[in-house]
């Protein structure tokens, strides 16, 4: 036990990360790609027949909930940009999810599908149409805890989604949004500073 306690934190990180990479390379082969500088403590779940691509220096060290990435067909790709941080995120893709670089993703859910049809016969018709559309999250975006980003949404660079926000349509760059559904509550400049005046609607 004393030996374990004396191991430095960087060594522990390196060991856990190596074990994670080996595990997924054995299970999924080239369908999961890890960029240089990838970090994990093993609280990472990858499921489904599609591909997952981690850019350089992606950090998936999860404190509470694991990071869960699921693809629902072999043609689907979940792509995580360089320097992005995932902490308890759930990414579920039937079409495709792209996260830009330098993002902070808390215990958010990003889903590009409704999962179930809204047609009247959804309980009895296995072929009832399920709506899906790709999700694109720009660079330097922060999704706070328990937020939800739904199908077809694009979030612009530098924007922030507040705690428990539900994003149902596109969010422009350089804003803070919150609520269910979210609305713009603050405008940011390119450096992330708040500006006076709040836009009255989303840009389309």
N, C-alpha and C positions, 0 to 999 in steps of 0.2 A: 504493500500500500504506500509506503514512504517513497518507493521508487516512482510510482505513478504521480504522487503529489509533487515530486521534484521535476517532472517534465515541464518544460517551458510551454507557454501558450502557443507560440508559433509552431512548435513541433507537433503539438496536439492538433492544431488546424491542418497542418500538412498531412498528418496521418489520416485524419477523418476525410479530408478531401480526396486523397489518393484512393481510399477504400470506396468512396462514392463513385469516382470515375471508373474504377475497375469493375464495380458491380454493374453499372449500366452498359459498359462496353461488352461485358460478357452476356448480359441479357438482351441488349438491343443492337449491338454492333455499331454500324455507321449511321444508324437512324438517330442517334443522339451524339451531338458534337460539342466538345468543350473547348472554348478558347483559352489562351494562356492566362494565368492568374485566377482561374476559377476557384471559388471557395465554397465549401459546404461542411456542415456538421452531421450529414447523413439524414437530416429531416427533409428529404426530397423524394417525392413520388412522381414517377413518370409512367403513364399508362396509354395504351392505344397503339394503333398500327402506323401512325404518322411519324413525322420527324420533329425533333426539338434541337434548336441551334442556339448555343450560348456564345455570346461574343467574348471579347477579352475582358478580364477582371470583373466578371459577374460574381456577385456575392449572394449566395443562397442560404447563408447561416440563419436558421429560423429559431426563434426563442420559444415560442409557444406552439401555435399550429404549424404543421409541416407545409412546405410548398408543394402544391399538387398541380401537375400539368397533364392534361388529358387531350388526346386527339381521337377523332371518331372515324377517320378513314385514312387510307394509306397515302392519299394525295395531300393531306393537310400538313402545314408547317406552323409551328410556334417558334418565333424568332425573338431572342432577347438581345438587346443592344449592349455595346461595350459599357462597362462601369455601372451597370444597373444593379440595384439592390432589391432582392425579393425577401420578404419576411412574413411568411404565412399566407402567401398569395395562392389563389386558385384560378388557373387559366384553363378554360374548356373550349376546344375549337373543333367545329365541324367544317369551317371554311378556311380559317387562318387568322392568327393573331400575331401582330408585330408590335414589339415594344422598342422604342428608340433608346439612345444612349443616355447615361447619367440619370436614369429614372429611380424614384423611390416608390416601391410598391409594398404597402402594408398588407394587412389581412383583408385584401380586396378580392372580389370575384369579377373576373372578366370572362364573359361568355358570348360567343358569336352566334348562338342559336337559342331558339325558344324551347328546345328540347321536346316539347309536345305541340301538336297541332292546335290551332284555335278553331278548326272546323267543327261543326255540330256533331259529326260522327267520329270524333277523335278516339272515343273509347272502344269502338267496334271495328274501325277501319284501319288496318295496319299500314295502309298506303296513304293515309291522310297527310296532307302537305304540312311540313314543318318549316317555318321561316328561319333562314340563316343568312348572315352577311358578315364579311370580314371586319375585324376591329383593328384600327391603327392608332397607336399611342405615340405621340411625338417625343422629342428629346427633352430631358430635364423635367419630366412630368412627375408630380407627386400624387399618388392615390392614397389617401389616408385610410385608417382602419375601417373595416366593414363597409367600404364603398362597393358599388356594383356598376359595372360598365357593360351595357347590353349591345346586342347585335348591330352591326352597321355603323358604329360610332367611330368618329375620328376626334382625337383630342390634340389640340395644337401644342407647339413647343412651350415649355416653361409654365404651363398651367397647373393648377392645384385643385383637386377634388376633396372637399371637406369631409369630415367624419360622417359615415353612413349616407353619403350622397348617392343618388341613383341617376346615372347618366343614360338618357334615352335618345339623345340626339347630339350632333356635333358640338364640340366646345372649341372656341377660337383660341389662338395662342395668347399667352400673357394675361390670364385672368384667374381669379379664384371663384369656384362655383361650390354651391352647397344646397342641400335640400332634397326633397323627393316629389317630383323630379327636380334636378338641380337647376338653379338659376345663377346668373352672374351677380356676385356681391362685391367684388373688388376688381379693379383694373391694375395690372402691373406693367412697369416698363420693361425693357429688354434686360435690365439688370436685376429684375426681381423685386424692385421697390414699388410700393403702392402709389397709385396716382389718385388725384381727386376726381370725382365724377364716376358714375357707374353706367355702363351701356345698358339700355333698356331691353335689349333682346339679343338672342344669339345671331351671329352671322350665319347665313345658309350657303 
